[in-house]
């Protein structure tokens, strides 16, 4: 009799999982968290299909020893498996599974009660499994539903009937752009942003009916646990608290989850391998893995020809960056705003128009730049550079002229593809052409007798190959079918609208790049200019290498922010900024530590001269500090580009670098005779000022207002297209 009383008092929680997508793993994480605060005698049963349990459990018992897995029938008859339906077909599998509920769960719960000898005292289920409320009512136990996503999506399903009644039948043209103003906190959400099964698609499908019934039944639940932060959507959260008996926002449960093991128990790696490259993480991955600029490789080859060729190539590369490459990067970055916001607003045809317009403007700008490069030697002499270095740099720059035209085309296509989160082609083409560049450099520098001129020609060859590969991809790839609809005369209309944003974009980026390059140019005026110029150039190239990671995050930020603002999701844009800032701060600490630890050997990658290597080692500590600040400002600058704040960014960079940083660097280098270290200290000060100013602007941003501006910018560009058709 005593044993019976103990069993009646013992808790038994049954967790019912929806076994498709990523639903089961978060529920298991929540159950593990609950296990840490429940009495040790509590029985925890996890019910899902055999396939799902196999993916998230290494065996039937959780590593903690507190959770036991039970298999429920997936609903697929054997004849269907042998025929045309596979258990790997998620859509068909979900249809079969939903026909088998709730009977399959009843059977599995019976097995759990029989095996444990303890009746189930609470049902914790995925919110999708709306029938759990009926099962709990039959058993006389509480029902706690777990919503694995955010408040916004949950609210949509809670208001499904009201959405359908208010908007009428789906497919009516005038409702497509309508927003959900009648739902608290959803005034910026467009009808066509709703998931299928709410107002569009097959409303009679098993999945659509499941979601509809879920919205109707969740108010019956004892509590609804939301896997998100309460502060993200305060208006929606307050409304949900009124509609539900109890709404509990626990934040993403994985943040509180203890580390398990190095195995792929949650199926995360398996899931990632099956996904298409369309997430923010993949944007960053593609950009991070893009090889460093080909100029760096060329300079490394030339460095083994001697100190003078290295100084000349370094000076020419810096001059070309100041007068050409930085302008192309800056003007091309206007596409981050135009293409990113248009893609977010689903105005796909505008991306091709903007691409053509950008190429037209950038190629025109290349003509006067070529004339400047042809006279590099005379310009450097005019500014007092060493005659030997100026002559070497002038020769190198003349052979760089074909590169600028390829670079203009390449920049336009890179921004065009980034706006669509399509980075794999860029990664592959950049990887291929970088490997090609190493071979071409070796042949032209050492085998052909061209010396440093061969390195300059190798740049042009590699950039043209890279540009041609992306041009061909955009024209023939099905993934660009919606965004590239062919050449159009519309690209020549409203060119000044592009120019008005391209110019401040160029100024914003150029002011920053020029300040770095100015340090190299000023180093030529220091005592022992060959040593100072070589070391400062090595530091600048090293900075370019480690900057690839923040550059990827910066690109991810600008595209994600512009996409979300264009789609009318201001809070999602704000969240993206917060996440990327955390990532880049962490990256800066790790990269800085690597730079400091490797400071005594890194110089050998560029030169055999012992004095060069020692000087580089001394500079690396300053370089580590500048990289951390540079990463922070890069993602904040990406936010500015995504929002269209190029004018604000230009003023911020002007003040930080030219009113603060460069004067400090010049004073330390030439007045206090600290040399190259003084020049780079000025850069550190400038980066601190720039990051501080951009951080203040970002913190004070009204994101709803920015979303409205993005909508005006996108739909303002549609008018002439429609009028001409």
N, C-alpha and C positions, 0 to 999 in steps of 0.2 A: 504493500500500500504506500509505503514511503517512497519507493521508486517511482510510482505513478504520479505522486504529487510533485516530485522533482522534475519529471518530464514535462508536466503541465506548466511549471514555472519557467522552464528553460526556453529561451528565445530561439526561433527558427525563422530566418529571413530568406525568402526566395526571390532571386533577381531574375527577371524575365527579359531576355535580350532580343532586340531586332537584329537578325544575323547578317545584314547586308551593309555594304559601304563601311564606314568607320564607326558604326553605332555601338558594337559590342565592347570594344576596348575602353571607351570612356566610362561605360557602366561598370565594367570590372574594376577600373581605377577608383571609382566612387565607392564600390563595395570594399575595396582594400582599405580605403581611408576610414570607412565606418568601422572596420574590424579593429582598428587601433584604439577606438574609444568605447567599444562594447565589452560586456563581461566576457571573460575568456571561454566560458561554456557555451557561448552563442554559436548556433549552427548556421552557416552561410552556404546556400545552394545557388549555383549559377546555371541557368537553363538557356541553352542555345542549340543550334544545329551542330551536327558532328563536324562539318567543315569549318564552321566558325570557331568552335572550341579547339580544334586542332591548330588553328592559326594563332590563337592567343594564349593557349596553355601548352607547356612542354609535356605535361601529362595530365591525367584527370584531376590531380590535386594541385592547388596553387602552391608555389614555392614557400609561401608563408605558413602553409599547413592548416589554414583556417577556412579555406573556400574549396568546396567540392563541385566539380562540373558534372552536369547531367545533359545528355543529348535529347533533343526533341526532334521529331520527324520533320524533314524539310518539305514534305508534301509532294515530292516528285515520285510518281510511280515508276517501278523498274522498267516497264515497257517504254515509258517516255524517255528514260535515260538511254536505253538501247537504241531508241529511234532518233528523233530530231532535236530533243531537248538535252542540253548538257548542264551539269551542276555548276559549270563555270559561267553560264549565261545568267547574269544577275537579274535582268528584267523578267525573263520567263520564270526564273527561280522564285522571285518575289511573288509573282502571280500564283504559282502553285502553293507557296508557303502560306499565303493569306487565305487560301481555300481550306487549309488544314487546321487553322486556328479556330477556336481555342482548345479543341480536343487534344491536340498534340501536347500542349502545355499542361492540361489537366493530368494526362497520363504521366508526364515527367515529374510533376509535383507529387503525385501519388507514390512514385518510386522513391523520391527524396524523403517523404514522410515514413515510408516503410523501412528504408535502410537506416535512417537516423533514429526511428522510434519516437520522434517528436513532431507534433502537429505544427504546420506553418502558422506563424503568428503575425506576419507582415509580408505584403507583396511590394517589392520595389521593381518597377518595370520601365522599359523604354516608353516614352510618351506615345510613340507610334502604336503601341499595343493597347488600344483604347478599351478592349474587352477585359483588361485586367481589373477594371472597376467592377464588372459583373462577377468575376471570379472572387474578388475580395468580399463583395456583398454576400455571396453564397456561403463563404467560409466565416463571415463575421469578423474580418480582420481589416486593419487599415490598408489603404492603397497609396503609395507614394510614386508619382510619375517623374521620370528623369528626362528633361529636354536637353539634348546634347549640343544644341546650337545656341544662338543669341536670342535676345528678347524680341528683336524686330521680326524675325522669321516666325516666332511663336505667335506673335500678335496677329500676323497675317492669317494664320490658320484659325485663330480664335474668331476672326471677323469674316470668315469665308462666306457665310450666308449673307451678311450685310453687303459685302463687296459685290456678290452676284445680284442681289436685289437692287442695289443702287446703280450699277453699271449696265444692267440688262444683259443681253446675249453677247458673247465674245465675238470679236472680229469686226465690230463697228468702227469705222475709220476714225470718227471724231473722238473716240474714247482712248485711242492708243497713247496720246500724249497727256491724258488726264492724270492727275495725281490724287493720292488717297487722303485728301484734305479732311474727310469725314472720320478718319481714324486718328486718335491722339498720337502725336509724335511721328506721323507718317506723311506729313504734307509734302515732303520732297521726293517721295517714292512714286515713280511712274507706273502706270498699269502694265506696260510691257516689261517691267522689271520683276513682276510677280512670277513665281515658279509655276510650271505647268501643273494643272490639276486644281488650281484655285479659280481662275477665270478663263483660262485657255487650255488647249490640249483636249485630251479625252477625259471628260469629267466623269465618265461611267467606268473607267478602269478601276481595277482593284486597289491600286495605290492611291488614286485620287479619292476614292470612297473611304479608304483607311484614314487619310489625312482629314477629311471632312468630319468623320465620326470622332476622330481624336479631338478636334476643336470643340465638338458638342459635349464630349464626356469629361474633359479635363476639369471643369468646374466641380465635378463630383469628387475628385481626388482629395485625400486628406491633406496632401501637400504636393506642390510641383517644384522640383529642384531644377534650376536653370544653370547650365554650364557656362556662365558668363559673369562679368562684373556688373553690379547694380548701377554703377555710376556711368556706364557707357551710354545708356538710353534712359535717362531719368523719367521723361514723360511717359514712355512706353512702360517702363517698370511700374510706375505708380498706377497706370491703368490696369496692368495685369494683376496687381494686388487687389484691385476692386473686383475683378472678374473671377479670381480664384480664391479658394478658401485660405490658402497660404502659399505664397511664392517665395522660394528661398534661392537667392543668387549666391552660388558658391565660388564664382570665378572659374576659370579653366581648371578643371580638377587636376590636370597634370602638373600644375605649378606646386601643388602640395604633395604630390606623389613621391614617396621615398624611392631612391634608386633601387632597381631590382637586380639586374645582371647585365652582362655584355651580350646576352643572346637577343635574338629578335622575337622575344616572346609575344609582344603586342602586335606583331605583324607590320610594324611601321616601315621597315626597309622593304619588305615584300610589296607593300602598298605603293611606296614611292617608285619602285621599279616599274610598276604598271601604269604610272601616270604620264600624261602628256606634259611637255615643258611649257606650262602656261601659268605658273604661280609666281608670286614675288620671289620666293626662294630660288626658282629657276632663272629668273631675271638676274638676280645677283650672282648665281652660279656661273651663268654664261659670261657675264661681264668680268667676274673675278678671274675666270680662267682664260680670258682673252690675253694672248701673249703681250709682253711689253712692247712699246713702240719700236719700230724697226730701226729708227735712228740710233737707239741705244746699242743695238747689235753692230751697226756700222761703225759707231765710235769705238766700240771694244776691239774690232778688227784693226782699225786705223791706229789705235793706241800701241799696237805691237810693231808699228813702223818707226816709232820714235816719239820723243817729246814734242817736237815742233809739229809734225803731222797731227798728233793728238790735239794739240792746242788749236790748230787751224780748223780741224773738223769740228771740235767742240764749239769754237766761236761761230762758225758758219751755221751749225745746228741751232745754236741759241738765237742767232740773228734771224734764221728762217722761221723759227718758232714765234719770235716776237712779231715779225712783219707778215707772216703768212699762215702758218698752221693754226695759230691761236685765233686768227680771224675766221678761218673756216669752221673751227670748233664752235666759236661763239655764235656766228650767224646760223650755223646748222642747228644749234640748240633751241632756236625759236620753234623748231618742229616738235620739241618736247611738249610745248604748250598747245600748239595748233593740232598736231596729230593725236596727242594723248587725250585731250579733251573731246575731240571729235570721235575718237574710238570709244571712249566711255559713254558718249551720247548715242552710239550706234549709227552715226552718220558716216558709214565706212567709205563711201565714194569720195569724201572730201580728202582722205589721206593721200590718194593718188594725185589729186589736184595740187595739194600742198607740196608733195614731193617734186613735181615738175616745176612748180614756181620757185622752190628753193634752189634746184639745180640751175635754173636760168639766172637767178641773182648771183649765186656763188661763182659760177663760171665766168660771168662778166667781171666779177671782182678779181679773178685770177689774172686778168690781162695787165692791169697796172702793177700788180704784185710781182709779176715776172720781170718787168722793167726794173723794179727796185732790186731784185736778186741779181740781175745782170751787172749791177754797179755796186755790189757789196764791198769790194775792196776799197773803192774810193770813199764810200760812206764811213767805213771803219777808220780809215786814215783821217777823215775830217774830224772824227770824235777822239782823235789822239791815241788810237790803238798802236801797238807795236807793229812796225812795217812788215816784218817777217810773218807774223801771225796774220795780219790783214791780207797779205798776198795769198797765203795758204787758204784762208777762209773764203776769199773771193773766188778762187778756182773751184773749191768744193761747192759753193753756192750756185755757180753757173750750171753745174751738172745736176743740181737739184731741181731745176725749173720744171721739167716734165712731171715731177712728183706732185706739184701743187694742184694741177688739174685733176689728177686721179684722186687726190685727197678730198677735193670738193665733192666729187661724185660719191665717193665712199662715205663721207660724213652724212650726206643726205639720205642714203639708203640705210645706214646704221640707225639713224633716228626714226626713219619710217618703220623699220622692222621692230625696233625696241618698243614703239608705241603700241604694237600689237602683241607684246610679250613673246615675240618670235625670235629668240636669241640663238637657237642651236645653229642655224645657217651661218650666223656671224662668227660663232665660236669655231665652227669647222673651217670656214674660209680663212679666218685669221690664223688658225693653227697650221693649216696647209701652207699658206704664203709665208709664215714665219720660218718654217722648216726650209722652204724654198729659198728664202732670203739668206739663210746661213750658208747654203751651198753657193748661191750666186755671189755673195760677198767674198767667199773664199776664192772663187774662180777669178773675179774681177780685181780683187785687191792683191792677191799673191801670185796668181798664175798669168794674168794678162799683162802685167807690168803697168797698169793704170794707177796703182797706189790708192791714195785717198779719193781720187776721182772715180775709181771703180766702186768704192763704197757708196758714193752719191748716186751713181747710175743704178746700183742695186736697189736703192730705195725706190726709185721710179718704177723699175720693173715689178717689184713686189707689190707696190700699191696699185698699179694698173691691173695686175692679175687679181688682186683682192676685189677691186671695184667691179671688174668684169664678171667675176663669179656671182656677186650679189645682184648685179643688174640682170643677169640671165635667170637667177633664181626668182626674182620678183616677177619677171615676165612670164615664166612657165609654171610656177608652183601653184597648185590648187589652193594652198593656204592664203595666198594673196589675191584670190579671184575677186573677192568683194572690195578690196581696197585698191587694187590696180585694175582699172577698167579701160586702159589705153590712153594714148596721148589725147589731150583736149586743149582747145584754144582758151578754155576757162582758166588755164594756168597763167595766161598772160593778162587776165583781168585782175584788178585790185592788187597789183604787185606791191603798191606802196603800203598796203595793210601789212603785208609780210615784212617789208623793209622797216616799218615803224617798230616792229617788235624785234627784228633781227639785229638792228643797230644797237639798242640797249643790251640785247643778249650778248653781242660781241664785246661791247664795252665792259660788261660785267665780268666776263670770263677773261678777256684780254688784260684788264687791269691787274688781275691776279697773276696770270701767267707771266706778264711782262715784268712784274716785280721780281719773280724768281730769276728770270733771264737777265734782268738788269744787274743782279748780284754777280753773275758771271762776267758781264761786260765791264762792270766796275772793278772786278778783280784784275783786269788787264792794266789798270792804272796803279796797282800796288807795286811795291818793290818786289823783284823776282816774279814778273808777270807770268812767265811760262809755268812755274810751279803753282801759283795761286789760281790761274785760269784752269789748269788741268784738274786740280783738286776740287774746285767749286763745280766744275762740269761733271765730275764723277759723282759728287754729292747730289747734283740735280738729276742725273740719270738714275741714281739709286732711289731718290725720292719718287721718280716715275715708276720704278719697279714696285715698290711697296704700296704706292698709291693706287695700284690696280684694284685692290680690294675695296677701299673707300670709294673709288670711282664706280665700281659695280653697284655698291649700295646707293651711291648718289643717283645713278641712272635708274635704279629700281624705285627710289623715292620719287623722283620727278615724274616717272611714268605712272606709278601707282596713284600718286596724288592727283595728277591730271585726269587719269581714268575715272577715279572715284568722284572728283568734282564734276566732270562731264556727265557722269551717270546720276548726279544729284544725290550723292551719299557723302555729305560733309563729315560726319562722325567717323566714317571708315577712313577717310583721308587723314584725319587727325590721329587715329589709332596707328596708321601706317607710319607716320612720322615718329611717334613715340617708340615703336618697335625698332625702327632702323637706328635711331639715336642710341638706344641701348646696345645694339649690335656693334656699331662703329666705335663706341667708347671701349668696349671689351676688346675689339680687334686692335685698337691703338695701343693698349697696354701690352698685348702679346707681341705685336710687331716691334714695339719699342724695345722690349726685352731681347728679342732676337738680334736687333741691330746693335745693341750694346755688347752682347756676348760675342758677336762675330766681327767686332770692329777692327781687330788686329790682322785679319786675313782677307777682308773684303777687297781691299785695295789691289791685291794681286790679280783680280779679275780684269783690271784695266791697265795695269802697268807693272813693269819689272823694277822700276826705280824705287829704291828703299825709302828715299825721302818723301816720295809721293804716297807710298803705302802708310808710312808713319803719320803723315799729316791727315790722311783720310781717317785713320783710327781716332785721331783727336776730334775730328768733326762729327763722328757718328753719334755722340751723346746729344749734341745739339739737334742732329737730324732726327733722333728718336722723339724728342720733345716736339719738334715741328710736325712730325707725322701724326702724332696724337691729335694736335689741334687742327691739322689739315683735314683729317678724317671727319672731325666734328663739323667743321665749316662746310665740308663737301656735301653732307647730307642736308644741312640747312640750306645750302645753295640749291640743291636738288628740289627742295620744297618750294623755294622761290620760283624756280623755272616751271614747276608743275602748276603753280598758282598764277603765273604770268606777272611776277613781281620784278621783272628784269630791271626796271628803272630804279627800284628801291635797292636791288642788289648792286647796281652800278655805283650808286652813291655810297653804299656801305664799303665797297671795295676801294673806292677813291679815297675815302677818309682813312681807312685802316692801313692801307699800304703807302699812300703817297703823302699823307699828312702826319702819319705816326711811324710806321715801320721803316720805310726807306731812310727818312732823316735820322732815326736812331742808328740804323746800320752804318750809314756814312760817317756819323759822328764817332762811333766806336772804332771803325776801320781806319779812318784817316786822321782823326784828332787824337784819339787815345792809342793809335797804332796797334790795334788788336788784329788787324789783317782780315783774312777770310772768315775767321770765327766771329769777328764783329759784324760783318755783313750778314751772316746767317742768323745771328742773334736778332738783328732787325726784322728778319722774316718771322721769327718766333713771336716777337712782339706784335707784328701786324696780324698774324693768324689769330692771336688771342683777342685782339680788338675786333676783328671781323666776325669771329664765332660769337662773341658776346653780343654784338649788335644784331646779328641775324637771329640769335636765340630770343632776344627781347621781342623782336618783330613777330616771330612765330608764336611765342607765348601769348601775345596780345591779339592774335588773329580771330576774327569772327568767321568761322568756317561756313556757316549757313550763307553769309554774304558772298563768300568766295565761290560757293556752288552756284549762286545766282549769276555772278559775273561770268562763270564758265558757260552757263546755259546761253547767256546773251551773246557771247563770243561765237559759240558754235552755230546757233540758229541764225545769227546775223550773217554768217557765211553761206547759208543755204538759200537765201532769198534770190541772189542773182542766178544761181544754178536753176532754180525752178522757173524763174521768169524767162530764161532762154530756151527752155525745153518746150 
